[in-house]
Amino acid sequence: MLTVLLATGPGLLTRIGASVLQVVAVGVGGPLLLGLMGKIRARAEGRVGPPITQGLLDLRKLVRKEAIRAEHTSAVAALAPLVLVASAAVAAAVTPLVTSRPVIAGGADVFVVVYLLLMGSVALALGGLDAGTAFGGMGSSRAMTIGAISEPALLVAVLALAVQAHTSNLTGIVAASLSHPEWLASPERLLALAALVVVVIAETGRIPVDNPSTHLELTMIHEAMILEYAGPDLALVTLGEAMRLGLLLGLVANLFFPWGVDVSGGGFAMLVGLVALGAKTAAIAVLVALVEVSTAKLRLFRVPELLAGGFVLAVVAVTTGLVTR
């Protein structure tokens, strides 16, 4: 295998290394972003709060615990965390985060990335249903209701950018944005950004859609699905959700603020891209945390109205892009 890779030249090895770097960045950066958001919220509320590395410390603690599963669960509950992490890792490997030259960059189509994220969401919902508990079914039902609106809104919001760039490939959209910086202030971009922010908040379970720190049965969405997980399984679920957060914030950062993304494939350029990605996603995470502090969680029946508003913004963005072509 190594001989085959070397025979193809250094280009393929560089792309593979770039994709591995992106997966590691999302895997480590996701928990750090959660820790940063928790720290900002605590400071805004007048508390000291946990350290920014608390997410990584929690993962280490969970991995060391014994794996315990409910008595009547099947292989679905065991495979769901693995599918969640694997789908997020594959999406991170092909998405232009640190560089615009990841491995299989041609496969980084918006449809591919959206359906990879949807695969993880469905797997986690099935895992919540597998135990047969009331809370697991309730959380899975709520999560699928939200996903039925947020996933199409995510797809349409990125399609608004695809119309402008004449390609649905995420790498092509980033490259076109770098070549035409005047597009970043266009009406369709601003509308798509607003829609994508709403979708990211819903997909990552943040306020006002969901409260990640709540343990009240009647308000839980994500927490209800993972009540039956413990130990390494819970660590995988936590890591998968953190990776999805890092991936989605990275997509928002690079699709609308693409400066710093490596386009040459050089080692130093990728290092600059990694630093730029960290700075942009951290800035977005801080803004989201500040909004969470000043916003109350919506009632469950009002959440579809918020997501429908995001979908309408995405449709208007696509329409505006088609009209102004």
C-alpha positions as CSV (number, residue, x, y, z in Angstrom):
1,M,0.0,0.0,0.0
2,L,2.8,2.4,0.9
3,T,4.5,1.6,-2.4
4,V,1.4,2.5,-4.3
5,L,1.0,5.8,-2.5
6,L,4.7,6.7,-3.1
7,A,4.3,5.8,-6.8
8,T,1.5,8.2,-7.2
9,G,3.8,11.1,-6.2
10,P,3.8,13.5,-3.3
11,G,0.5,15.2,-4.3
12,L,-1.7,12.4,-3.1
13,L,0.3,12.0,0.2
14,T,-0.1,15.8,0.8
15,R,-3.8,15.6,0.2
16,I,-4.2,12.6,2.5
17,G,-2.1,14.4,5.2
18,A,-4.3,17.5,4.8
19,S,-7.5,15.5,5.3
20,V,-6.0,13.7,8.4
21,L,-5.1,17.2,9.7
22,Q,-8.6,18.4,9.2
23,V,-10.1,15.4,11.0
24,V,-7.8,15.8,13.9
25,A,-8.5,19.6,14.0
26,V,-12.3,18.9,14.1
27,G,-11.9,16.1,16.6
28,V,-9.8,18.2,19.0
29,G,-11.2,21.6,18.1
30,G,-14.9,20.6,18.6
31,P,-14.6,19.9,22.3
32,L,-12.4,23.0,22.7
33,L,-15.1,25.1,21.0
34,L,-17.7,23.7,23.4
35,G,-15.4,24.5,26.3
36,L,-14.9,28.0,25.0
37,M,-18.7,28.6,24.6
38,G,-19.2,27.3,28.1
39,K,-16.5,29.6,29.5
40,I,-18.0,32.6,27.7
41,R,-21.4,31.9,29.0
42,A,-20.2,31.5,32.5
43,R,-18.2,34.7,32.4
44,A,-21.2,36.6,31.0
45,E,-23.3,35.2,33.9
46,G,-20.8,36.2,36.5
47,R,-19.4,32.8,37.1
48,V,-15.8,31.4,36.8
49,G,-17.0,28.4,34.8
50,P,-15.0,25.2,33.8
51,P,-11.7,25.4,31.9
52,I,-11.8,25.5,28.1
53,T,-10.3,22.0,28.0
54,Q,-13.2,20.6,30.1
55,G,-14.6,18.8,27.0
56,L,-11.4,16.9,26.4
57,L,-11.1,16.0,30.1
58,D,-14.7,14.7,30.1
59,L,-13.9,12.5,27.1
60,R,-10.8,11.1,28.8
61,K,-12.9,10.3,31.9
62,L,-15.7,8.6,29.9
63,V,-13.3,6.5,27.9
64,R,-11.8,5.0,31.1
65,K,-15.2,4.0,32.4
66,E,-16.9,0.6,31.9
67,A,-19.1,0.2,28.9
68,I,-22.7,-0.4,30.1
69,R,-25.7,-0.9,27.8
70,A,-29.4,-1.3,28.5
71,E,-30.5,-5.0,28.7
72,H,-32.7,-5.2,25.7
73,T,-30.8,-3.1,23.2
74,S,-29.6,-4.5,19.9
75,A,-26.5,-3.8,17.8
76,V,-28.2,-0.5,16.7
77,A,-27.4,1.1,20.0
78,A,-23.8,-0.1,19.8
79,L,-23.2,1.0,16.2
80,A,-25.0,4.4,16.4
81,P,-22.1,6.2,18.2
82,L,-19.6,4.8,15.7
83,V,-21.7,5.9,12.7
84,L,-22.1,9.4,14.2
85,V,-18.3,9.8,14.6
86,A,-17.4,8.1,11.3
87,S,-19.9,10.3,9.3
88,A,-18.5,13.5,10.9
89,A,-14.9,12.3,10.3
90,V,-15.6,11.6,6.6
91,A,-17.3,14.9,6.1
92,A,-14.4,16.7,7.8
93,A,-11.9,14.8,5.6
94,V,-13.4,16.0,2.3
95,T,-14.6,19.5,3.3
96,P,-12.3,22.4,2.6
97,L,-11.6,23.5,6.2
98,V,-7.8,24.0,6.5
99,T,-7.1,23.6,2.8
100,S,-9.0,23.6,-0.5
101,R,-7.0,20.6,-1.6
102,P,-8.2,17.7,0.7
103,V,-8.3,14.1,-0.5
104,I,-11.3,13.4,-2.8
105,A,-11.9,17.2,-3.1
106,G,-14.1,16.5,-6.1
107,G,-16.4,14.5,-3.8
108,A,-17.0,17.4,-1.4
109,D,-20.3,18.2,-2.9
110,V,-22.9,19.9,-0.8
111,F,-25.3,17.0,-1.2
112,V,-22.6,14.5,0.0
113,V,-21.8,16.6,3.1
114,V,-25.4,17.2,4.0
115,Y,-26.3,13.5,3.7
116,L,-23.3,12.5,5.8
117,L,-24.5,14.7,8.5
118,L,-28.0,13.4,8.1
119,M,-26.6,9.8,8.4
120,G,-25.2,10.6,11.8
121,S,-28.5,12.3,13.0
122,V,-30.5,9.3,11.9
123,A,-28.1,6.8,13.5
124,L,-28.3,8.7,16.9
125,A,-32.1,8.8,16.7
126,L,-32.2,5.1,16.0
127,G,-29.9,4.5,19.0
128,G,-32.2,6.5,21.2
129,L,-35.2,4.4,20.0
130,D,-33.4,1.1,20.4
131,A,-33.6,1.0,24.2
132,G,-37.4,1.3,24.1
133,T,-37.6,4.0,26.8
134,A,-40.1,6.8,26.8
135,F,-37.5,9.5,27.0
136,G,-35.4,8.0,24.2
137,G,-38.4,7.8,21.9
138,M,-39.5,11.3,22.8
139,G,-36.0,12.8,22.1
140,S,-35.6,10.9,18.9
141,S,-39.0,12.0,17.7
142,R,-38.2,15.7,18.5
143,A,-34.8,15.4,16.9
144,M,-36.2,14.0,13.6
145,T,-38.9,16.7,13.6
146,I,-36.2,19.4,13.8
147,G,-34.0,17.6,11.3
148,A,-36.8,17.3,8.8
149,I,-36.8,21.1,8.5
150,S,-33.2,22.0,9.3
151,E,-31.5,19.6,6.9
152,P,-33.4,21.0,3.8
153,A,-32.7,24.5,5.0
154,L,-29.0,23.7,5.2
155,L,-29.0,22.3,1.7
156,V,-30.9,25.2,0.2
157,A,-28.7,27.8,2.0
158,V,-25.5,26.3,0.5
159,L,-27.2,26.0,-2.9
160,A,-27.6,29.8,-2.8
161,L,-23.8,29.9,-2.8
162,A,-23.7,27.2,-5.5
163,V,-25.8,29.3,-7.8
164,Q,-23.4,32.2,-7.5
165,A,-20.3,30.0,-8.0
166,H,-21.8,27.8,-10.7
167,T,-20.9,24.6,-8.8
168,S,-22.2,22.6,-5.9
169,N,-18.7,21.5,-4.9
170,L,-17.7,23.1,-1.6
171,T,-14.1,23.4,-2.7
172,G,-15.2,25.2,-5.9
173,I,-17.4,27.5,-3.8
174,V,-14.5,28.5,-1.5
175,A,-12.2,29.0,-4.5
176,A,-14.8,31.2,-6.3
177,S,-15.3,33.2,-3.1
178,L,-11.6,33.9,-2.9
179,S,-11.5,34.9,-6.5
180,H,-14.5,37.2,-6.2
181,P,-14.4,38.9,-2.7
182,E,-17.1,41.3,-3.8
183,W,-19.6,38.4,-3.6
184,L,-19.2,38.2,0.2
185,A,-21.3,41.3,0.6
186,S,-24.0,40.4,-1.9
187,P,-27.7,40.1,-0.8
188,E,-27.9,36.4,-1.5
189,R,-24.8,35.7,0.6
190,L,-26.2,37.7,3.6
191,L,-29.5,35.9,3.3
192,A,-27.8,32.5,3.1
193,L,-25.6,33.4,6.1
194,A,-28.6,34.2,8.2
195,A,-30.3,30.9,7.2
196,L,-27.2,28.9,7.8
197,V,-26.8,30.4,11.3
198,V,-30.3,29.3,12.2
199,V,-29.6,25.8,10.9
200,V,-26.3,25.5,12.7
201,I,-27.9,26.5,16.0
202,A,-30.6,23.8,15.4
203,E,-28.2,21.1,14.3
204,T,-25.9,21.6,17.3
205,G,-28.7,21.8,19.8
206,R,-28.0,25.3,21.0
207,I,-30.3,27.9,22.6
208,P,-33.0,28.9,21.5
209,V,-33.7,25.5,19.9
210,D,-32.3,23.3,22.7
211,N,-30.5,23.8,25.9
212,P,-27.4,21.5,26.1
213,S,-27.1,22.0,29.9
214,T,-30.7,21.1,30.8
215,H,-31.8,17.9,32.4
216,L,-35.6,18.6,32.5
217,E,-37.4,15.7,30.9
218,L,-40.1,17.8,29.2
219,T,-37.6,20.1,27.5
220,M,-34.8,17.6,26.5
221,I,-34.2,16.9,22.9
222,H,-30.6,15.7,22.4
223,E,-30.1,14.8,26.1
224,A,-33.1,12.4,26.0
225,M,-31.7,10.4,23.1
226,I,-28.4,9.6,25.0
227,L,-29.8,8.8,28.5
228,E,-29.0,5.1,28.0
229,Y,-25.4,5.6,26.9
230,A,-22.5,5.5,29.3
231,G,-18.7,5.1,29.3
232,P,-17.0,4.8,26.0
233,D,-20.3,4.8,24.1
234,L,-21.2,8.2,25.6
235,A,-17.7,9.4,24.9
236,L,-18.2,8.6,21.2
237,V,-21.6,10.4,21.2
238,T,-20.1,13.4,22.9
239,L,-17.1,13.4,20.5
240,G,-19.4,13.0,17.4
241,E,-21.6,15.9,18.5
242,A,-18.6,18.1,19.1
243,M,-17.1,17.2,15.7
244,R,-20.4,18.2,14.1
245,L,-20.3,21.5,15.9
246,G,-16.7,22.2,14.7
247,L,-17.5,21.1,11.2
248,L,-20.6,23.3,10.8
249,L,-18.8,26.3,12.3
250,G,-15.9,25.7,10.0
251,L,-18.2,25.5,7.1
252,V,-19.8,28.8,8.0
253,A,-16.4,30.4,8.5
254,N,-14.9,29.2,5.2
255,L,-18.0,29.6,3.0
256,F,-18.6,33.2,4.0
257,F,-15.2,34.3,5.3
258,P,-12.7,32.2,3.2
259,W,-9.6,34.2,4.0
260,G,-6.7,32.1,5.2
261,V,-7.7,28.8,3.5
262,D,-4.7,27.1,2.0
263,V,-4.9,26.9,-1.8
264,S,-1.4,25.8,-2.6
265,G,-1.0,22.6,-0.6
266,G,2.2,23.7,1.1
267,G,3.1,22.8,4.7
268,F,3.3,26.4,5.9
269,A,0.2,27.4,4.0
270,M,-1.7,24.6,5.7
271,L,-0.4,25.7,9.1
272,V,-1.7,29.2,8.3
273,G,-5.0,27.7,7.3
274,L,-5.3,25.8,10.5
275,V,-4.6,28.9,12.6
276,A,-7.1,30.9,10.5
277,L,-9.7,28.2,10.9
278,G,-9.3,28.2,14.6
279,A,-9.5,31.9,14.9
280,K,-12.6,32.2,12.7
281,T,-14.5,29.3,14.4
282,A,-13.6,30.6,17.9
283,A,-14.9,34.1,17.0
284,I,-18.2,32.6,15.7
285,A,-18.5,30.4,18.8
286,V,-18.0,33.4,21.1
287,L,-20.8,35.2,19.2
288,V,-23.1,32.2,19.5
289,A,-22.4,31.9,23.3
290,L,-23.1,35.6,23.8
291,V,-26.4,35.3,21.9
292,E,-27.3,32.2,24.1
293,V,-26.8,34.2,27.3
294,S,-29.3,36.9,26.2
295,T,-31.8,34.5,24.6
296,A,-34.4,32.3,26.2
297,K,-35.1,28.8,25.0
298,L,-38.2,28.6,22.7
299,R,-41.1,26.4,23.5
300,L,-41.0,23.3,21.5
301,F,-43.9,24.1,19.2
302,R,-42.3,27.4,18.3
303,V,-39.0,25.8,17.1
304,P,-40.5,24.7,13.7
305,E,-41.5,28.3,13.1
306,L,-37.9,29.4,13.6
307,L,-36.6,26.7,11.3
308,A,-39.2,27.5,8.7
309,G,-38.1,31.1,8.8
310,G,-34.5,29.9,8.1
311,F,-35.8,27.8,5.2
312,V,-37.6,30.8,3.8
313,L,-34.5,32.9,4.0
314,A,-32.5,30.2,2.2
315,V,-35.2,30.0,-0.6
316,V,-35.1,33.8,-0.9
317,A,-31.3,33.7,-1.2
318,V,-31.5,31.1,-4.0
319,T,-34.2,33.2,-5.8
320,T,-32.1,36.4,-5.4
321,G,-29.0,34.6,-6.8
322,L,-31.0,33.4,-9.8
323,V,-32.4,36.8,-10.5
324,T,-29.1,38.6,-10.3
325,R,-27.1,36.2,-12.4
